[in-house]
């Protein structure tokens, strides 16, 4: 998960304006964003399950 987030951060910090990127690069970024969000959501759900089990049962 961290690898996906760091990869996305590197891509966004290249210094090129998003409006100047070709469609192929924007599509690549879209895939990177979706992958990072998907992994973050999975981590968050697993953490919430852990919190529920440890604090409310």
C-alpha positions, 0 to 999 in steps of 0.5 A: 500500500505504501509503495502505491502511495509513494509512487503516486506522490513521485508522479505528482511531484515531477513538476509538470502541470496536470493541464500540460500532460498528454492523455496517456499520462493522465490515464496513467495517473488515474490508474495510480490514484485508483490503486492507491485509494483502493489500497487505502480503503482496504487498510482503513476497513481492516483497521476499523474491524480491528478496532471494533473487535478489540474495543466493542466485543 
